[in-house]
Amino acid sequence: MGKSKLKVSQSSILDENIENINENEKSNTKKYKIIGLLITFCILGFLINYFNKTYIYTNVIAKNIFIEGIDVSHLTKEEAINYINENIIPGEIKLKYNEEINVISPDEIDLKYNTSEVVDKAYNYTKTDSYFENVKRFFELNKNSKNLELKSLYNENKLSEKIQNISESINIAMENAKLYISSSGKISISSAKVGKELDIASTKESIYEAIENKNYKIIDLKVNTKEPKISTEDAKSVNTLLSEFSTKFSTSDSNRVANIALSAKSTSDVLLMPGEEFSYNNLTGKRTKANGYKDAPVIINGKLEQDVGGGVCQVSSTLFNSVLYSGLDVTSRRNHSLKSSYVSIGRDAMVNDGGSDFRFKNPYSHPVYIKNIVSNGVITSRIYGNISDKKNISIKVNPYTTGGLEAAKTYIEYKDSNGKVIRTQYISNSVYKKPRN
């Protein structure tokens, strides 16, 4: 019994010792693991810190970063700025026209690049607020390079001023040929000039493109030409008198004389190009006192009354007859309500501010020139043109009565060199009222 109890007791003690040993071993293993983890973290922390200091948070730009194709890897910001400024320099803008080159220097328009700003972007590319983004970009740079572009900066007002100055040296104002025929019939001509005008919009676009692309090749300027409406040849083609017609007026009424002179002047010295239409009312403007016209006898509703502009119809009627003799195309004409004293029936042309206008067109391939002359109680309308357009014309008026009123149909007759009528053209019909008491 005693021996048996002793054995049991010894066995228990042995088991306890084994358990203690196991627990100690477990405790030591745990300690070793903790120590191992701590060492691992320390090593990892050391490596991360080394990585960050060596590759991320450095005072230089990360590898494989370029600015305008120039490698700025491993350069400080100051070094990168200097390097870029040495290799990318704004060039002169050269504008060529007719072998002459105008030069705009960078200083004249404050042309420069935003180098400092772009270098900052390059430097901070792997130094953003997000660490994981920085690491991601760093490893991406191992595979693909990053290229940043510079932006051109310049003073738009200074550029516009330079282009304006250049345009002034190129531009030539277009001038129509001018023709003047004196009262004696002497013809004077000033030559036409082809106009030139720099296309400023096109020029600016070309300059903007050159600056943006940093490609400072010579730019050929676009210059638009403006052909004169009236060429020297047009003016020279007026070389003969096509027709003329005169009427007489009393000089006793000074107001009427003044109105005749004013309207004759405003409708004189007019060069009418092929196909153009002459408007009597457009040239005289409204016959008002503000425009210089005076009160004089005017036919109103079949009765002579004092009103502004009396006398202007004598000028339009005189011109109407000259137009008929010249062969120009009458496009608008009305007769007076009463017969006129200065021309026979069917040969007058009434105008007023209410819409009645005397108009005609030039049907020829050459211009014609209208000249009015007022002198000593006579108004004369002359029409000059090219000798090839001169016609042998007579005016034919067929009087008749309708409803007890005098009337007339007006024609022009074209004749050959022998005076034979070869064509008759109807012009207008006129009906006149009886005078009111």
C-alpha positions, 0 to 999 in steps of 0.5 A: 500500500505504502509503495503504491501511494509513493508511486502515485505521488511521484507520478503526479509530481512528474506530470506537473513538472512536464506541464510546467515545462510545456507552459514555459515552452509555449510562453517562450515560443510566444515571446519569440513570435512577438520578438520576431514580429517586432523585428519584422516590423522594424525591418519593414519600417526601416525598408519603408523609411529607406524607400520613402527617403530614397525614392518618394520623399526626396528633394529631386524629381522622380525618375522617368519624368520629362518636360517637353521631351526633356528628361528632368529625372533626379533633378532638383526644382532649381536644376530642372528650371535652369535646364528647361530654360537653357533648352526651351527658349521662346523664338522670334515670330517671323511674318513674311509678305512679298519677300519682306519679313517682319519680326516680333521678338519674345520681349515685345509681347512678353512671351515666356513659358510657365516653366516653374509651374510645370517643374512644380508639377513634375516634382510633386508628381510622386509627392501628393497627399496620398501615400498609396497614390505616390507609390502607385505612380512610382511603380508606374514610372518604371514602366511608362514615362510621364511627359509634361507640356509647357504653356506659352504666356504672352501679352495679347494687347501687345501682340495685337498692337504689333500686328496692327502696326504691321498691317498699316505697313501693308494695307492700301486703301482701295480707290475707285477710278474717278471721272469728272466732266466739266461744263465745257465737256472736258474729261478728267480721270483719276486711276483706280487702286487695288486695295490690300488688307492684312487678314488679321484674324488669319494672322493671329490664328497662325501666330497662336498656333506657332506659339502653342506648338513652339514652332517658330517657322516663318509665317506667310501672311494672308493679304486680301485684295479688294478690287475697285468697283470702278476700274480705270478702264471703266472710267476711260470708256466714257469718251463721248456725249450720248445725249443732251436736253435743255429746258428754260425757266424764269429767273424771276422767282429766286426760290424756284431758281434755288430749288432747280440749282440744288436738285440739279447739283445733287443729281449731277456728276453721277457715274452709273455702272452697267446694270445700276439704277439711278433714283432721282429721289435717293440722290436729292433726298427729301425736299425739305427746308432742312435740306435747303429747299424753298417754297415755290409753285408746285402742282398739288391736286391739279392746282398750282400752290406754294410748297417746299421744293417747287421747280425740282420736277423741271430738272427730272423732266429735263433729265427724262428727255436726255435719258430717252435720247441716250437709250437708257432704260426708264424703270419708273416715271409718272406724268404731272396731273397738269401739263407742264410749261417747260416740256410738251405733253408725254415728256415730263417726269413728276417726282415727289416725296410721297413715292413718285420717283424718276428712275432709270437703268444703264443697259450698256456694258460701259458706264454712263455719266450724268451731268447737269448744268444750270446757267442763265435760266437754262437747265441742261442734262447731258449723258456721256458714255462710250461711243459704241453705245451712241444711238440715233434716237428720236422721241415720238409722242402720239397725242390723244384724248380720253374722257375729255382729257388730254393724253399722250403715248410716248415712244422712242424710235431707233434709226440707222445711219440713214435715218430709217426707223429700225425699231420703235419702243413704247415708253409710257402713257400720260393723262392730264387733268384740266386746271382747277380755278 
